[in-house]
Amino acid sequence: MADDPSVALLYHRYAGKALPGAHREKCHLLAWHSLDVAAVGWQLLAPERPLMTQLAARLGIEPEPLRRLLAFLLGLHDLGKFSRAFQEVLKLTLDDMAPPQGRPYQQRHDRLGVLLWDECWNIWRKEGVLRWPDGAQAPARKLLVPMDSLMAPFFGHHGRPVATGQLTLSDFFVDDGELDDATAARDFVADWAALIEPCWPVDKLLDEAWLARFKTLSWTIAGWATLSDWLGSHRDYFPYCQQAMALADYWPRALEQAGVVLKATGFAQPPEPIPYAGLAQWFADRVTPTPLQQKAADLPLQAGPQLFILEDVTGAGKTEAACILAQRLLADGHGEGLYFALPTMATSNAMYTRLGDLHHRFYSSVSRPSLVLAHGARELNEAFERSVMAEQRESDDYATMDVSASTQCSRWLADSNKKALLADVGVGTIDQALMGGLPFRHQSLRLLGLARKVLIIDEVHAFDHYMQTLLHQLLAHHARQGGSAILLTATLPRAMREALTGAWRHGLGVDASPLEAHDYPLLTHCGARATHEVPVETRSEVARSVAIDWLESEEEAIERVLAAVEAGECIVWVRNTVDDAIRAFQQLRERHPDPERCLLFHARFAMVDRQRIESEVIRRFGKGSMSSLRRGQVIVTTQVFQESLDCDADRMVSDIAPIDLLIQRAGRLQRHQRGERLAPVLQVLAPAWRDTPGADWLSQAHRGTQAVYKDTSLIWLTQRVLRQRGAITMPDEARTLIEGVYAASTDDLPEAFDQAHFERTGMDKYAASMATHNALNLEDGYQLNGDFDPWQEEREMGTRLGDEQSVEVVLLKRRDDALGLWVDDHRHADRLSRCRLRASQARKLAPLPERHAEQWEALQQRHRGLRFVQPWLPEADGTCGYDEQWGVSFEKENPR
C-alpha cells in the first residue's frame, strides 16, 4: 500500500514517531490522530447531551468526570501503532522517527494495543502515569477482569472486540534503549493523562453490580468509540499536519475541528422534540383520530423504558397511533429519534414513502432531523435516491457542497447500512436492527444508533421462531439501554404476546407478569412498574365480515376467476408457491378474453422486472386505480402481494394457508371504498374436509402448500375453525380464529398429524436454539470471553433461518460476443440484473461457459458486488430459462 502516494500519506499521518523521553515536548503524528478521535468523542459526550446523561445516570458517575475518563481511554485506542512492526509496513523514514527494525507486522494494531496495555498498565499505574487516585492501590489481580471489560470497547474500535491470545510483546515492540517502543507509548500516555486528567472509579470497578451495568452499556460505548474513530479519521476535517507541537497546543485545534465534522455529519446537536398536539398538526385534512389513535394520545406514560403492543385490524391507523406514542415519548425525554422496522424491503420502501416529511413534525421548526432508508437494496428506491443519494463526484467535499445541512448529513449517514441506524429517523427492515445482536462487524454502531431511539416494529406476528428469539434478545437489551419500543400487529397469538412482554421485563430486571385480557383490539403497555392491558374500541369503517367459500380443485378456482372477469370485476389469486402461480397464470392467460389484463407477480424475477411488475400491480389494483382500468384484471401472485402493497381486489381466491396469513390476505379484499360492490367473499382452495384425515391429506392434492407449510396440523386447524365460523369476522372473532389454531391442544389433533407436528415442533426448537447459538450474549459485554471468537469470518449466520439457504443470481447476456449484464445503461445495472433463488434451484442453472471466464472477471472488476453472486447466462442454458413475463423457469421449455 505504501506504493500508492495517497495511501502512504494517510498511513504517514497515522505512523507513530517513537521519540525518546528527552523529546516529550514534541508530539508524534500518531498522537495527533489519537487526539482527533478523542476530541470527537469528547464533543459527543457533552454533559447536556442525552447519551452522556444516560451513561452518567446508569454508571453513577457525574457527567464531567465520566467524560474525562472515557475520552482518555478513547485516546488510547491506537496504542498498538507504537509497535515498530506497524511502522515497518509503511516503508517510510521520517525525521526523528525511530528506524525500522525488521519486525514483521503479522497482527492488527488493535490486538497489539491490547498486548501493550495488558503488559504495561499496572506498571504505569504504579509509576503514576495513569493519574491513579491516591490511596486507591487495589491489588492488580482484583483489577484484571474489570480493566479488561473497561478497555475492550476502545481497543475494539474496528468493529469487533479483540484479545491478545498467545502474542508476546517482544515480537512486535522494539526495546533498544532510548528508542524503546513501549517507552514512547508510556510518554504519550503520561502526557495525555496530564492533559485530560482522567478520574478512575476504582471503587466502582471492584463492584460486581456496577461492572454488570457497565458491560450492558459497553456495546453503546464501543459504538461511540467506533463512530468517533470514523469521524476523527475524516481527512477533509482533520487534515494532515507536519508541524510538531505539544498535546496541550494541539487539543484545542482538535476540539474545534471535531465540532465542524459533527455539524457536517448531523451529530452536532440532537433535534429538539415537541409535544404531540393532535392529528391536525400532521395532516391538514385529518382531525378525527381512530379509537386506537385516541387511546395512544390519552394513555398515561410510565417512567423509564416502556413497551407498547398495538393489536388492531388492518386500516385501524396503527402506524399513526405508533407515531403519536413515539412523539409523546420523545417529548417526555424517552428518546432522541425513531427507527421503523418492517418485515421486508418492499414494506420498508412503502413506509419510507408514507412517512414523507412527517418526521419533521415531531421536532421543532429549527431542527433538521435526518431520515435514512436502511436495507440491502435501498439505492433502488427512487425517493431515497432523490433525497440523499444524488450523484456526486468522489472528489466532492461535503463541507463545501451547495446542499442543505440535512441533506449533507443524510448523505454521510447513508454511505452504508452500518451507519444508517445513526440517523435521527430511520426506516428499514427488521434485519438491520437484529444485526445489532449478531456478530457482524460494526454491530455496536447499530446498537449505538438504537440506544436512544423509540423502536417501532411492524407486523411482529410474521416472525418465525428464529427471528422471534433474536427479537426477544434485542428487546431485552433495548430495555436495559433505556430505550422504548412499539410493536404493531393485526394477528398476534397470546403466547407470542406473553413472550414479548416477558423479554422486555427481563431486560428491565423485573419478573414477568401474567397477561389476562382476551379483548381485541388491545393495547398492551409494559413498564418496570406494571403491565396494563387496555381494550380499544373498533373503528366502525374497518369492522367487517368476509365470508368463506371452499374450492377443492384448481379447475374450479380457474372457473371462478374467469367468472369474475366476465362480470367486469378485478380478482387476485394468491398461491403458496411460484410454480403453482406460473401454472395457473398460464392457464388463465390462455382463456382470458384480453390476455394483457393478466399479470403474474412473484419473487422469482430479476429486480428490474420485479420493480416494473410491482408498479404495474399498483397501477391496476392500487388505491388510485380507476374502475375502467380495473375491469377484468387478474393477478396471479404469491405472498409478495399480501406483504407490502396497498392494493385491493373485488374478488379473491387464496390457496389454504395458516389463519393469520388468510386474515392478512383477506385484508386486501375490497380494502378501499369504491361504491357498491357485492359482499366480500374469500374463496379458499383447500383439500376436501376430513374429520379424521390421513397423513397425506394435504400433500395428495396440494403438494406445493405442503412443501411450504410442513406442519399439516396448522392447515387442518385453520380449515376447521373457518368451517365452524363460516367467515373471517374482524375484530369480533379475531381471538377465536387465532387461538383456535395456535393455542389448540395436541390432544385435539388427528393422530395422522402427530409425526408432522412433532417434526415441526422440533424444527421450531432447533430454530430457537440456532438463534441463541448465533446471537451475542449482550449481557456479557463487549469483549471476547476465553478462546471463542463469535466474530470469526467463516461463521455463517444471519437474521433469518429458512429451511434452505438462498442464493443471489445475476442474469447475463451476450452483446456482439461480449458478456454483459441483463440490464445495461443504468447506474445500478448490477443490482437490477439480480434475482434470489433457493440453493437447490440455483444448482439447476447451467454454469457459465468457460469461454466467458475472462469477461466475467472483467465484469466483477467493474461491479465489485458481483464477487458474491452466482453468474447465469440463460441463453446458454438448455434446461432453465428466463422471461420478463414469467420469471425464472426450470422446465426444458419456457412457459411461453
Secondary structure, 3 states (H helix, E strand, C coil): CCCCHHHHHHHHHHCCCCCCHHHCCCCCHHHHHHHHHHHHHHHHCCCCCHHHHHHHHHHCCCHHHHHHHHHHHHCCCCHHHHCHHHHHCCCCCCCCCCCCCCCCCCCCHHHHHHHHHHHHHHHHHHHCCCCCCCCCCCCHHHHHHHHHHHHHHHHCCCCCCCCCCCCCHHHCCCCCHHHCHHHHHHHHHHHHHHHHCCCCCHHHHCCHHHHHHHHHHHHHHHHHHHHHHHHHCCCCCCCCCCCCCCHHHHHHHHHHHHHHHHHHHCCCCCCCECCCCCHHHCCCCCCCCCHHHHHHHHCCCCCCCCEEEEECCCCCCHHHHHHHHHHHHHHCCCCCEEEEEECCHHHHHHHHHHHCCHHHHHECCCCCCCEEEECCCHHHCHHHHHHHCCCCCCCCCCCCCCCCHHHHHHHHHCCCHHHHCCCCEEEEEHHHHHHHHCCCCCHHHHHHHHHCEEEEECCHHHCCHHHHHHHHHHHHHHHHCCCEEEEEECCCCHHHHHHHHHHHHHHHCCCCCCCCCCCCCEEEEECCCCEEEEECCCCHHHCEEEEEEEECCHHHHHHHHHHHHHCCCCEEEECCCHHHHHHHHHHHHHHCCCHHHEEEECCCCCHHHHHHHHHHHHHHHECCCCHHHHCCCEEEECCHHHHHCCECECEEEEECCCHHHHHHHHCCECCCCCCCCCCCEEEEECCCCCCCCCCCCCCCCCHHHHHHCCCHHHHHHHHHHHHHHCEEEECCCHHHHHHHHHCCCHHHCCHHHHHHHHHHHHHHHHHHHHHHHHCCCHHHCCCCCCCCCCCCCCCCCCCCCCCCCEEEEEEEEEECCEEEECCCCCCCHHHHCEEEEEHHHHCCCCCCCHHHHHHHHHHHHHCHHHHHCEEECHHHCCCCEEECCCEEECCCCCCC
